[in-house]
Amino acid sequence: MAASSPAVAMCTVALLEVVGALCILAMHPTVVRCDDTRTGGSSRFRSVLDDLAEGVRFTVRTRWLLGTLLFGSVAVFCVLGPIEVLIPFAIREATGGGPLQHAMVMAGFGVGGAVGSMLVASLRLPRRYLTVPLLMWGLGCVPLAVIGVSGSVPIMIAAVFVVGALFNAGSVVWGTLLQRRVPAHLLGRVSSLDFFVSIVFMPLSMAVAGPLALTVGLAPTFAIAGLVPAVAAVIVIVAARTRRDEIDNPLDAVPVGDDGIVPAECGG
């Protein structure tokens, strides 16, 4: 925007969205799931509330899923407000910088996310497919603590680069995990709950970040954002017994229903 105009920036974004859509259209569908025939057939009417209740029941009784979604709620509440609201103030107080420096820092977050996603997508899924993304998300927040005490824009860029890379790398593993471990007829509902958790605490986090920073200061606020998710990730790993779950349910088979696993040849 500084180099040209808001109109040029918006047109560039629109063009890149078109390019993304063309990439999706060029992809060939790959069969990886069996059709779940135990849902009672598509002719039976089910209300939205019935579908939602079934998705919630499955989530609550599935320890690894419930634990991860609770962790996501904590992480979103702690992290998004400081990133969206407080980074401009941290830049101004530390370096006297303005919109250009803010753009550079946020670009670091986006570039890190792209790099992390592509790197993990090009590798085999980790054997510890529950523990690894939780650690990525939890430990990935720690560099946020640097922002509150750093007096350098390059250091801030490096910090948010790491945050973006680990956040998106964990999300790639998580998306694949949902496809493999959630029954086909519940995948849409569970994915919707996952998305809901991702955004429901965003407004509250943004509303709390400013008053909290005014009360305790920028450095303690960013320290909270960096350390609380890391602690929460460890708690979930222990409480949800992710290490045992990963051993009992390897991702070398394709799930078809609530009891979990069917032979891999069923999914191609």
TAZIWO-V323866 format. One record per residue. N is the residue number from 0. RES is the residue in three letters. OMEGA is omega in degrees with one decimal (NA if undefined). NEAR is the number of other ideal C-beta (glycine too) atoms within 8 Angstrom. Layout:
n=N res=RES omega=OMEGA near=NEAR
n=N res=RES omega=OMEGA near=NEAR
This chain:
n=0 res=MET omega=-179.6 near=8
n=1 res=ALA omega=-177.4 near=5
n=2 res=ALA omega=-176.7 near=3
n=3 res=SER omega=-179.9 near=5
n=4 res=SER omega=175.4 near=6
n=5 res=PRO omega=-179.1 near=6
n=6 res=ALA omega=179.0 near=6
n=7 res=VAL omega=179.2 near=9
n=8 res=ALA omega=-179.7 near=10
n=9 res=MET omega=178.4 near=8
n=10 res=CYS omega=177.6 near=8
n=11 res=THR omega=177.5 near=8
n=12 res=VAL omega=-179.8 near=8
n=13 res=ALA omega=179.4 near=8
n=14 res=LEU omega=179.4 near=8
n=15 res=LEU omega=175.2 near=8
n=16 res=GLU omega=177.3 near=8
n=17 res=VAL omega=178.2 near=8
n=18 res=VAL omega=177.5 near=8
n=19 res=GLY omega=178.6 near=8
n=20 res=ALA omega=178.5 near=8
n=21 res=LEU omega=176.9 near=8
n=22 res=CYS omega=178.8 near=8
n=23 res=ILE omega=-179.8 near=7
n=24 res=LEU omega=-179.0 near=6
n=25 res=ALA omega=-178.3 near=5
n=26 res=MET omega=177.8 near=6
n=27 res=HIS omega=180.0 near=3
n=28 res=PRO omega=179.2 near=4
n=29 res=THR omega=-179.1 near=5
n=30 res=VAL omega=178.6 near=6
n=31 res=VAL omega=-178.6 near=7
n=32 res=ARG omega=169.4 near=9
n=33 res=CYS omega=173.9 near=9
n=34 res=ASP omega=179.2 near=5
n=35 res=ASP omega=-176.3 near=10
n=36 res=THR omega=-173.7 near=4
n=37 res=ARG omega=-177.3 near=6
n=38 res=THR omega=177.6 near=7
n=39 res=GLY omega=178.7 near=4
n=40 res=GLY omega=-175.7 near=5
n=41 res=SER omega=-176.9 near=4
n=42 res=SER omega=-178.4 near=3
n=43 res=ARG omega=-177.6 near=6
n=44 res=PHE omega=175.2 near=3
n=45 res=ARG omega=179.5 near=5
n=46 res=SER omega=177.6 near=6
n=47 res=VAL omega=-179.7 near=5
n=48 res=LEU omega=176.8 near=6
n=49 res=ASP omega=179.2 near=8
n=50 res=ASP omega=-179.9 near=10
n=51 res=LEU omega=-179.4 near=9
n=52 res=ALA omega=179.3 near=8
n=53 res=GLU omega=177.9 near=10
n=54 res=GLY omega=179.1 near=13
n=55 res=VAL omega=179.6 near=9
n=56 res=ARG omega=179.1 near=8
n=57 res=PHE omega=-179.4 near=15
n=58 res=THR omega=-176.6 near=12
n=59 res=VAL omega=-177.2 near=7
n=60 res=ARG omega=177.4 near=7
n=61 res=THR omega=-167.6 near=8
n=62 res=ARG omega=-176.7 near=9
n=63 res=TRP omega=-179.0 near=11
n=64 res=LEU omega=178.8 near=12
n=65 res=LEU omega=-179.5 near=12
n=66 res=GLY omega=-178.7 near=12
n=67 res=THR omega=179.4 near=14
n=68 res=LEU omega=175.3 near=12
n=69 res=LEU omega=175.1 near=9
n=70 res=PHE omega=179.4 near=15
n=71 res=GLY omega=177.5 near=12
n=72 res=SER omega=179.6 near=11
n=73 res=VAL omega=-177.4 near=11
n=74 res=ALA omega=179.2 near=13
n=75 res=VAL omega=-179.5 near=15
n=76 res=PHE omega=-176.1 near=12
n=77 res=CYS omega=-165.7 near=13
n=78 res=VAL omega=-169.0 near=14
n=79 res=LEU omega=178.7 near=11
n=80 res=GLY omega=176.8 near=18
n=81 res=PRO omega=-179.5 near=16
n=82 res=ILE omega=-174.0 near=13
n=83 res=GLU omega=-170.9 near=11
n=84 res=VAL omega=-165.7 near=11
n=85 res=LEU omega=-178.5 near=15
n=86 res=ILE omega=177.6 near=15
n=87 res=PRO omega=179.7 near=8
n=88 res=PHE omega=177.4 near=10
n=89 res=ALA omega=178.5 near=14
n=90 res=ILE omega=-177.9 near=15
n=91 res=ARG omega=-178.7 near=10
n=92 res=GLU omega=-175.1 near=6
n=93 res=ALA omega=-171.7 near=10
n=94 res=THR omega=-174.8 near=9
n=95 res=GLY omega=-177.9 near=4
n=96 res=GLY omega=-177.3 near=10
n=97 res=GLY omega=-175.3 near=8
n=98 res=PRO omega=-179.2 near=6
n=99 res=LEU omega=179.2 near=8
n=100 res=GLN omega=177.0 near=11
n=101 res=HIS omega=178.4 near=12
n=102 res=ALA omega=179.8 near=10
n=103 res=MET omega=179.7 near=10
n=104 res=VAL omega=-178.9 near=14
n=105 res=MET omega=174.5 near=10
n=106 res=ALA omega=176.2 near=9
n=107 res=GLY omega=177.1 near=14
n=108 res=PHE omega=-179.0 near=13
n=109 res=GLY omega=178.8 near=9
n=110 res=VAL omega=176.6 near=10
n=111 res=GLY omega=178.1 near=15
n=112 res=GLY omega=179.3 near=12
n=113 res=ALA omega=-179.2 near=9
n=114 res=VAL omega=179.8 near=10
n=115 res=GLY omega=179.4 near=15
n=116 res=SER omega=-176.9 near=12
n=117 res=MET omega=-179.5 near=8
n=118 res=LEU omega=-178.1 near=10
n=119 res=VAL omega=179.7 near=10
n=120 res=ALA omega=-179.0 near=7
n=121 res=SER omega=-178.1 near=5
n=122 res=LEU omega=173.9 near=6
n=123 res=ARG omega=176.7 near=3
n=124 res=LEU omega=178.5 near=8
n=125 res=PRO omega=178.0 near=7
n=126 res=ARG omega=176.7 near=6
n=127 res=ARG omega=-169.3 near=9
n=128 res=TYR omega=173.1 near=13
n=129 res=LEU omega=-177.3 near=15
n=130 res=THR omega=-175.2 near=11
n=131 res=VAL omega=179.7 near=11
n=132 res=PRO omega=177.4 near=15
n=133 res=LEU omega=177.1 near=15
n=134 res=LEU omega=176.5 near=10
n=135 res=MET omega=-178.9 near=13
n=136 res=TRP omega=-176.7 near=16
n=137 res=GLY omega=-179.8 near=15
n=138 res=LEU omega=178.4 near=10
n=139 res=GLY omega=178.3 near=13
n=140 res=CYS omega=-174.0 near=17
n=141 res=VAL omega=179.6 near=9
n=142 res=PRO omega=177.2 near=13
n=143 res=LEU omega=178.8 near=16
n=144 res=ALA omega=-179.7 near=12
n=145 res=VAL omega=-174.7 near=12
n=146 res=ILE omega=-177.0 near=14
n=147 res=GLY omega=-177.4 near=14
n=148 res=VAL omega=-177.7 near=8
n=149 res=SER omega=174.2 near=11
n=150 res=GLY omega=-173.8 near=6
n=151 res=SER omega=177.2 near=8
n=152 res=VAL omega=177.1 near=11
n=153 res=PRO omega=177.9 near=6
n=154 res=ILE omega=177.0 near=10
n=155 res=MET omega=178.9 near=17
n=156 res=ILE omega=179.3 near=12
n=157 res=ALA omega=-178.6 near=10
n=158 res=ALA omega=-177.7 near=13
n=159 res=VAL omega=173.5 near=18
n=160 res=PHE omega=179.2 near=13
n=161 res=VAL omega=178.8 near=11
n=162 res=VAL omega=-179.2 near=16
n=163 res=GLY omega=-178.5 near=15
n=164 res=ALA omega=-176.9 near=14
n=165 res=LEU omega=177.5 near=13
n=166 res=PHE omega=-176.0 near=13
n=167 res=ASN omega=175.5 near=13
n=168 res=ALA omega=176.8 near=14
n=169 res=GLY omega=-179.5 near=14
n=170 res=SER omega=177.2 near=10
n=171 res=VAL omega=177.7 near=12
n=172 res=VAL omega=-178.4 near=15
n=173 res=TRP omega=179.3 near=10
n=174 res=GLY omega=177.1 near=8
n=175 res=THR omega=179.3 near=11
n=176 res=LEU omega=178.2 near=12
n=177 res=LEU omega=179.9 near=12
n=178 res=GLN omega=-175.6 near=10
n=179 res=ARG omega=-169.6 near=9
n=180 res=ARG omega=-179.5 near=11
n=181 res=VAL omega=178.4 near=13
n=182 res=PRO omega=-172.8 near=11
n=183 res=ALA omega=-175.1 near=12
n=184 res=HIS omega=178.5 near=7
n=185 res=LEU omega=-172.6 near=11
n=186 res=LEU omega=179.8 near=11
n=187 res=GLY omega=-178.9 near=6
n=188 res=ARG omega=179.5 near=12
n=189 res=VAL omega=177.7 near=14
n=190 res=SER omega=177.8 near=10
n=191 res=SER omega=176.1 near=9
n=192 res=LEU omega=178.4 near=12
n=193 res=ASP omega=178.9 near=11
n=194 res=PHE omega=178.8 near=8
n=195 res=PHE omega=178.2 near=8
n=196 res=VAL omega=-177.1 near=12
n=197 res=SER omega=-174.5 near=9
n=198 res=ILE omega=-170.6 near=8
n=199 res=VAL omega=-178.2 near=8
n=200 res=PHE omega=-179.4 near=11
n=201 res=MET omega=179.2 near=12
n=202 res=PRO omega=179.4 near=6
n=203 res=LEU omega=178.3 near=9
n=204 res=SER omega=179.6 near=15
n=205 res=MET omega=179.1 near=12
n=206 res=ALA omega=-176.1 near=9
n=207 res=VAL omega=-172.0 near=10
n=208 res=ALA omega=-178.1 near=14
n=209 res=GLY omega=177.9 near=11
n=210 res=PRO omega=179.1 near=8
n=211 res=LEU omega=178.9 near=10
n=212 res=ALA omega=177.1 near=13
n=213 res=LEU omega=-177.1 near=5
n=214 res=THR omega=-174.0 near=6
n=215 res=VAL omega=-179.6 near=6
n=216 res=GLY omega=-178.6 near=8
n=217 res=LEU omega=-176.3 near=11
n=218 res=ALA omega=177.2 near=8
n=219 res=PRO omega=179.8 near=9
n=220 res=THR omega=177.7 near=15
n=221 res=PHE omega=176.0 near=17
n=222 res=ALA omega=176.8 near=10
n=223 res=ILE omega=-179.5 near=10
n=224 res=ALA omega=-177.2 near=16
n=225 res=GLY omega=-171.2 near=14
n=226 res=LEU omega=-177.0 near=11
n=227 res=VAL omega=178.3 near=11
n=228 res=PRO omega=178.8 near=16
n=229 res=ALA omega=177.6 near=12
n=230 res=VAL omega=180.0 near=9
n=231 res=ALA omega=179.3 near=12
n=232 res=ALA omega=178.9 near=14
n=233 res=VAL omega=179.2 near=9
n=234 res=ILE omega=-179.5 near=8
n=235 res=VAL omega=179.5 near=14
n=236 res=ILE omega=-179.5 near=13
n=237 res=VAL omega=-174.8 near=7
n=238 res=ALA omega=-178.6 near=7
n=239 res=ALA omega=179.5 near=13
n=240 res=ARG omega=-174.4 near=8
n=241 res=THR omega=-177.6 near=14
n=242 res=ARG omega=177.1 near=10
n=243 res=ARG omega=-179.6 near=7
n=244 res=ASP omega=-179.7 near=12
n=245 res=GLU omega=179.6 near=13
n=246 res=ILE omega=-177.8 near=7
n=247 res=ASP omega=-175.6 near=5
n=248 res=ASN omega=178.7 near=9
n=249 res=PRO omega=-176.9 near=7
n=250 res=LEU omega=176.2 near=10
n=251 res=ASP omega=175.3 near=4
n=252 res=ALA omega=-174.7 near=9
n=253 res=VAL omega=-179.7 near=13
n=254 res=PRO omega=177.4 near=12
n=255 res=VAL omega=-177.6 near=10
n=256 res=GLY omega=-174.2 near=9
n=257 res=ASP omega=-179.2 near=5
n=258 res=ASP omega=161.1 near=4
n=259 res=GLY omega=-161.3 near=7
n=260 res=ILE omega=170.6 near=7
n=261 res=VAL omega=-179.4 near=9
n=262 res=PRO omega=-174.1 near=6
n=263 res=ALA omega=-178.2 near=7
n=264 res=GLU omega=177.7 near=5
n=265 res=CYS omega=-179.7 near=9
n=266 res=GLY omega=-178.0 near=10
n=267 res=GLY omega=NA near=6
